Amino acid sequence: MADAQRERAELGINTGDAIDIPGVVTYSEFADPFGNALGLYDLP
């Protein structure tokens, strides 16, 4: 998740803070320039 967020940050895309639920999921929710809700999810 950290690598994906860093890559997007380098492109000017703010994916917000990652939320970690140990052993379940790490996720980040954010909006695109048009206001659409998007998310990054990393499952163990």
WOZIJO-V200195 format. One record per helix or strand of 2 or more residues. SS is the DSSP state (H for helix, E for strand). FROM is the first residue (numbers start at 1). TO is the last residue. If there is no record, write none. Layout:
BEGIN
ss,from,to
SS,FROM,TO
SS,FROM,TO
END
This chain:
BEGIN
ss,from,to
H,2,10
E,19,21
E,25,31
E,37,43
END
